[in-house]
Amino acid sequence: MKSLLLAALLAVVTLVTAAQTDKPDVASPADQGQPANPGSSDDASTAAKPSLLKPLKPQTQEEPYAPIRLRQRLRWFITNTIGPPHLVAGLFTAGFGTAVDRPEEYGPHWGGFADRYGMRMTGIVTGNAMEASIGALWGEDPRYFRVPDRGFKERLRNVARLTFLARQEDGSFGLAYARYIAVSGNNFLSNTWRPHSEANTEDALFRIGEGFAGRMGANAFEEFWPDIKSHVFHKSRSGDD
């Protein structure tokens, strides 16, 4: 367990250190094709950097592709680890495990719930850190890219497709090798510190399947939630008029 956590911590430290010298996430006026304001002291070197706790802007495949920067990788790691949707998902996962008492070593009580929640969080931290840092070696982009202007079936196909593919540095899509390494490596390595009843190859393979299923669910959320949110808030505003 210590070696696994150390590897994840090292990956995070590497991202943090590199992100400190990375370019701001926000493009300068010149980058956006707008004239610079001569009376302003802000420029590309001093542009304000968004909070690391702020989720990245949803990406679409119709937009010109800009490779993900190191600071954006760090933001992706943080918001996909401790962002509200992921923390809430952990409550349901840990609750279900407690209800069926799996693994049985933790017990069907609040202490067992906390252990299961912590176990899941440790796995997410490690897996996300591995994917973000390893992918940086060859420019694999962990972000999801929406297709909001396509039909429902095509959007579902995109959700499934980008569970196993990732955008490369040149903008093309290829196999998500860093994700494969992160999901499989994390779950097999965790056998060294998981409860005995699930520290085996069969359970590790099952968890790998769960990992990709969870990624597909996260993709579906990113694909459709902006539309749902826009529709709900639009109706709410219309009702107030």
N, C-alpha and C positions, 0 to 999 in steps of 0.2 A: 504493500500500500504506500509506503513512504517513497519508494522509487517512482511510482506512478504519479503521485502528487508532486514530487520534485520536478519531474519532467513537464507536467502541466504548468507549474509555477515558472519554470525556466522559459517556457514558450510565451507565457504572459509577459514576463519581464522583458523578453526580447521585443515583443510587439510594442510595449510601453516605451522602451528606450528608443526604438526606431521611430515611433510616432512623434516623439518630441521634436525631431528634426525634419519631419515630413511637411509638405506643403499644406496650407489650410484647405479644408473641405470645400469652402465657398469660393467660387471663381471670382476673380477680380472683374471690374467693369470692362476692362480691355478684353478679357477672355470671353465676355458675353457679347462683344461687339458694340459696347456702349462707350461713349467718350468718358474719359476720366475727369473727375471734378478737380480742377487745379487748386481750389480753395480747401480741399480736404486733405488731411494727413494720412488717410487710409490708402494703402496700395496693396499689391499682391503679397508683399513681405510682412505687412502688419494687419492683414485682414483678420477679423475675429474668428476664432475657431469655435465651432458648435460644441456644446457640452458632450462629453463622452457618453452620457446617459441618454442622449437624444437619439431615437431610432433614425437610421438612414432613410433618406427619401425613397419611396417606392420607385423601382426602375421598370421601364417598359422596353420591349424589344424594338419598338419603332424609333426610339430616341437614338441619336448617334452615341456609340459606345465609348465610354471613357474608362480606362482600367482603374480598378479600385486601388486607392492609396493606402499606405500603412496605417495612418490614423483612422481611416474608414474601416480597415480590418479590425482595429481595436474596438471601435464603436460597435461593429457587427458582433464581435465576441461578447462584449458587455451586455448589449441590449438583447441578444439571443440567449443569454444565460440568466440574467436577473430581471429581464423585462416582465411587466405584469402578466401578459398572456402565458409566459413560460412558468412563472411562479404559481399561477392559478392551476395550470395543467398538473403541476406536481402535487397539488392538494388532492385532485381526483385520483391520480395514480397511486399515491400513498394511501389514500382512503380505501381504494379497491383492494390493495394488497393487505391492508389491515383487516378488511371484512372477510377475506378468504384465508387469512393467516398464512400468507406466503411472502417471504420465507418464514417457516414456523419458528426459527430461532428468535425472531424479534417479538413474537407474541401478539395477541389480538387486543392491544390496549394502547393508551396514548403514547407510552414510551416506544412501543413498536411502530406507531405512526411516525413519530419523530425520526426514528432510525431509518425507516423506509424513505422518508422525505430527504433526509441527509444523504442517503446512499444514491438516490436519483440525482441530487444536485451535484454530488461529487463526480458522477459519471458525465453529466452535462458540461461541467466546467472543464474536465479533462478532454472530452471529445471535441468541444468547440475550440479549445486552445490548440489542440493538435491540428484541426482542419484549417484554422486561420493562419497558423504559423507555417505548417508544412506547405500549404498551398502557395504561400508567398515565394517559395523557392523557385517555382516555375510559372507564377502568375495566374494560378487558378482562382477564380472569383467565386466566393461562397454566397453571394447575393442571389436572390430570386428575381427573375425578369418576367413581368406580367405581359399579357396580350389582351388588354381590355377591349380592343375593338373587334375581336374575333367572336365567333359563335360559342355557345356554351360548351358543346362537345370538344371543340378545339381548345378551349381554355382548360378543360379537364385533362385533355391529352398533354397540354403543356405542364400542368401540375405534376403528372406522373413522369413525364420525360425529364424534367429538371430535378427530379429526385435522384437520378443517376447520372445526369450530365451537368456540367458547369461551364460557364463562359471562360474562355482562355484570354490571354493578354492581347491577342490580335482581334478579339471580338467574336471568334468562332466558338461553337459549342463542341465539347469533347468529354470523354469520360472523366468523372469527378474522382480522380485518383486520391487526392488528399482526403476526401470524404470517406472513401473506402478504407483507407489506412486508419483514419480517426475512429470510425464506427467499429470496425473489426478489431483493431488494436486495443482500443479502450476496453471493449467487452471481454476480450481474452485475457488481457493483463489484469483486469479487475477480479479474475478468478483467484488471484493470490490473496485477496483480502475480503472477499465476499463470504457470507455464511456457508458452511460446508454443504448444505443441501442444494445450493445452486452454483457451487464453484466447480463446474464441469463443462466439458465441451458441448454437450447437448443444450444446456441452459445458455451458454455463451452464444451459440448459433441462434437460439430463440431470441435473445436480447438484440442481436444484430438485426434480425427481421423487424423487431419492435422499433429499433432505431431508425430504419429506413421508412417504416410506416409512420413514425412520428414526424419525420422530415416531410413526407408527403402531406400530412395534415397541416404542418406549418406552411407549406407552399400554398395549399388551398386557402388558408387564412389570408395570406398575403395577396393572393390573386383576387379574392372576392370581397374581402372586408372593406377596402376603400369604396367599392360600389354600394355595399350595404350601408356603410356609415353615411355616405353622401345622400342616399335615398331617405334614410331615417331622419337625418337632420334637416333635409329639404322639406319633408312632410311636416316636421315639427315647426319650422319657421313659417310654412304656409298656413298652418293652423293658428298661429299667433296673429296673423294679419287680419 
